């Protein structure tokens, strides 16, 4: 059982999620949004800013006030979080996919997403920079996707996507292992794996390096299990389940942009991230 009011966020304040029924407009919830579909919504990414990210360049139009390399960036709200303190999230759904990209050197752009079991993986070859290249010259990049609820310092909740590729795939495996090894004991005494969206995790950023250079990567740690006896935390759990159901039903659409496209050159660097 989690301690009462123990769901912490990046600034170490207590989250009292904005999901309680104290809002006087509750009886009119979602009124006026009846025609909104997934095509009208944009799920933000949570990304680690790198030295070359436009958000940290004061002379770039995409600059975000106060942004520095190693901070965590919300791509839709243009907000940043301290990478050392991190953010708290509730993971709701995980999948590993293959993403086909047109390389930046050829204009860049998202092409398609494939199941990790798709036979298209059998058609690639590994180039000098360690990337899987398709016969058409496009890159097929193995990507771990974590759909999460972001708990913001002001007590808000945001549906977000965190992707991990290349050097960060080992972090993804570690996180999935942390999630899957959380178990509970049922009323009959049986041991079961806890639902993914019952746990709160803290994501910070750490500097990593090899002989090719340095970059920032993810560091994931478990915070606590949501308390079913706590009304606000129970509401977060159900919100996470609804998010998962929407993803599995194909109702959640994520817009991929040129900033995600990898390079195909001979360098072993993808911007600031070595492979």
URRAQUI-V29462 format. One record per helix or strand. SS is the DSSP state (A for helix, B for strand). FROM is the first residue (numbers start at 1). LEN is the number of residues. If there is no record, write none. Layout:
ss:SS from:FROM len:LEN
ss:SS from:FROM len:LEN
//
This chain:
ss:B from:8 len:1
ss:B from:14 len:1
ss:A from:26 len:3
ss:A from:38 len:3
ss:B from:44 len:5
ss:A from:54 len:3
ss:B from:72 len:3
ss:B from:79 len:3
ss:B from:87 len:16
ss:A from:104 len:3
ss:B from:109 len:7
ss:A from:119 len:5
ss:B from:125 len:2
ss:B from:132 len:2
ss:B from:139 len:13
ss:B from:157 len:9
ss:A from:166 len:15
ss:B from:183 len:3
ss:B from:191 len:3
ss:A from:196 len:3
ss:B from:199 len:12
ss:B from:213 len:13
ss:A from:231 len:18
ss:A from:258 len:3
ss:B from:269 len:2
ss:B from:273 len:2
//
